Amino acid sequence: MDGWVFDIQRFSIHDGPGIRTTVFLQGCNLRCFWCHNPESQDAGPVIQFFPDRCIACGLCVSTCAQAAQLLVDGRRVYVRDLCRICGACVDTCYAGALIIKAKRLSVAEVLAEIEKDRLYYEDSGGGVTFSGGEPTLQSDFLAALLAGCKERGLHTAVDTACHVPWETLAALLPYTDLFLVDVKAFDEGTHRAGTGTGNRRILDNVRRLAAAGATMWVRIPVVPGFNANEEELGRIADFLAGLDHVPPVELLPFHHLGGGKYESLGRAYPARDLKPPSDEAMESFRQLFVGRGIPTIRGT
Amino acid sequence: MLPAPRIPYRERIAALTRTKLEFNAAKLARDGYHDVDDHGNIPWPDPIPFERISNHPDGGSYGARCIGQNFRRWLEVHPVYIHPMSALAGAWITTLPGVGGWRPEDRPTHLYPYHKKYHFMATGIGAMNHFGPDMRIGLELGWGGLLDKIRYYRARNRPADTAFYDAEEDFVLGVQNWIGRHVTYARARAAAEPDPEVRANYEAIAEMNEHLVHGPPRTLREACQFLAWFQAVDRMWYHGGALGQLDELLRPYYEADVAAGIIDDEMVLWFIASLFFNDTHYSQIGGPAADGHDVTSRMSYLILEAAHLLKIPSNLAIRLHDGLDPGLLRQALIYNLEDGTGPSISCAKGLDEGYARNGVPIQLARLRAKVGCNWTALPGIEYCHQDVTRQCLVAPFLLAFYELVDDPAAPRTMDELWRRYVEHLAISVRVLKEGFDWHMQHHADNLIEIVLNLFCHGPIERGLDAAAGGVDIYFLTADGLGLATVADSFAAIEQRVVIEKRLTWEQLAEHLRNDYAGAEHVRLMLKNIPRFGAGGTRADGWAKRIAETYTRLVRGTPTPLGYTIIPGLFSHGGIAQYGADLGATPNGRHAGAPISHSANPDPGFLPGGGAALTAKASAVAAVQPGWGNSAPLQLDVDARLLKEAGGLEALEALIRTHNRQGGTLINLNIVSKEKILEAHKDPSKYPDLMVRVTGYSAYFQSLSPAYRQQIVDRLLAA
């Protein structure tokens, strides 16, 4: 079995406990306007173009059968509408100006990459995290990967926004040691405005995971203009405090690290003008959760 | 509880730090960039009235007697120095002027053409001081006891030529003279000092050193003072820099003084900081005793903290083993994260088990201490000649490649390239071994280990220099460099030329000869292959094969005279210098560009792979030669990655895993990327920024632009 993987990061230390390898699966069914992995949103591969790396060697131009790669007045132009994402141009681009995300990998190939850092997981209490995109959208592939990890005795985590049928998550329960669950907003209108979709199913799934006794960390992106206010975060805190098992919470401040990727995809960056929340604001938000008896992770 | 001094000890330490920064600025202005270890020498404005004795028509000063006479004369005129806020007296100004080298007639001129052909940057011939003393000898005997010992064995052995003993005697008499003049100086300063506490300090220094001219140290402060004198004179002689297992050397004095109620820990921090201000000799804390139990003590923590408080470059190492007190490692990492004052991490498993493979009992192997940039040594019983060779792995590759493409009859295959590479590498190793034999035959006639002989078990007893039979164990060492450059080059040819046939051997040769002029896409094509470090790549396979072959060639057979050579992979910091004369290589490296660093993958080896620290650590572990010499892992980490909770724990686990994997040394740099980039633009803005270049620590602003660039490149790729 194989699936679309857009990145594998070793020595990942912020996606669950210890030293981990994070496997990023392609495809997402939310469209968060602040998303720092926009290349992961489509279900299949996408091509990123970084003009500053281009050495104008012209190899991609002569390779492209669709005439999507052009040299116009000595300047490289990538016509996305003509591109069929065959990847031929990427294979010739040694300068790294053209990159294809994602790759079709087999379960065995992914597990081989995961195995490389086994010793580090053992010494750090780490393991493997499947992230995205929304990893549960490739549910069979994900289940096979999780099962493979459990066969190898590895700690597993799934980083999910829970916007999938409950049955999909339920099927993962036997193989998943930790769910890293994104809760972005409690108010449905707010959620829809920021992500393009409602959140009733998400919140319901979070309730069900808690009721099923799943180990969960809830991760909340704190995004100005979206949820970075006491009212909305307070509602999320109230919701979490009412769960059967109250999970620890990690507040993740909005950042611009993914901003450059939008340009490489030929897209506008909707969050360009947002300012990351200050440390003081983050601490004040954290107190909203602490005050409701919810433990916070990493002190943020 | 001792009464607190009016000038708190930490304020005194801060004063030493300020002086160090002033001295460093003055040295930088006077001498220019300084690319090796930061040293404790102080700038001295006046000329020193030293008149060197020569004993050779070329004007040089060679051989034991002449060296001893000159060293004594030098110490008799060397200025005296006491920092008013230091617990200790003395500082060195420069190395023994004009004394050194070999007589022209003894030099191995027949090997020079080979050294050039194979691009040796250091051959080990004529090198000094790269083994470890057993400082317990000096601490037990004192300078007077050492003098008595020299005289006793000279009388007992009755050698026909007494030059060796006479030289050692001259040296100790010189040291005693220098210490004695400090007593006088301290008294004079005390008499002129209005501040009662500073005056009392001068008086204490005078009294302490009056005893130390002859007697062995009785207290912790005196032990530190003895080590300071040793450090200073050791540096004067070819920049000697090895101290030893410092916590265990000092622990008995500490425990006795605590029991006697004459010290407290604040005072101890001041003593140790004063010792580190005096010089940056290499020393180790923590680690296994012979029976494997951990030696970490309160003294270990105090040494670590003193280095942290002083905030100047230090060459301290922690010896990591499974039983190490976890608090010591954690504290070291915290200090490293805080301001770069943490130690390097010497990995006991790989080093001890590797060294034991040479037939040495594991109990003895455990006693090796990390006392050099990349190296360890058994204190006082081993002449290991560590860190004095730089054997280029790249030059044999270029010779083999061009020979192949210039030979129309040669098969264009990887097997043929490899065969020719191994042939050249073998010749290069043979040249190295012949050079070592030459060194061992001629060295002591020209230069003697006049300082370290006194702190070894055997040289004085036998009347033989440590390089000429004075000690019991002779495992010499060799360090190869440029592993990733060669491994990636083999892999690039295999992938792009042999498998994908994107260019021919001849076209590749043409591009290399032209330094890729007009062919940037070809250069990038060759560069952007799956490289050494990613794990499971062709280049990883080549790296392992090259490391194993180099190891076999070096370790498999002894030198013609029978010396065993232990291989390592270490390039010090001079990768720019080593690459300057080398042509372009098939890994996409331009002619004259730096070659790769020690056994580390090149920066950017894992595109898009995050911090890649585990990949790098595994890669370096996989190519360890495994006989007790090192192949260091250079870990350059952006501080931001670690500042969140869980970051430090992850780093600690990474370090422990590397030890378990058989790694040998971890040189850790935790610096903010933003800060290092700012400092690179204008180094003078950050005069106190410290970095670990390789195994040694230095002020960033003191490094040459090429060295600074190396640090920046590594951090940007991290």
Interface residues (C-beta under 8 A of the other chain):
Chain A: D7 I8 Q9 R10 F11 S12 I13 H14 P17 G18 I19 I55 C57 L59 Y94 A95 G96 I99 A112 K116 D117 L119 Y120 E122 D123 S124 G125 G126 I297 R298 G299 T300
Chain B: E520 H521 L524 M525 K527 N528 G535 G536 L606 P607 G608 G609 G610 A611 A612 L613 T614 A615 A617 S618 L641 E644 A645 G646 G647 E649 A650 A653 L654 R656 T657 R660 Q661
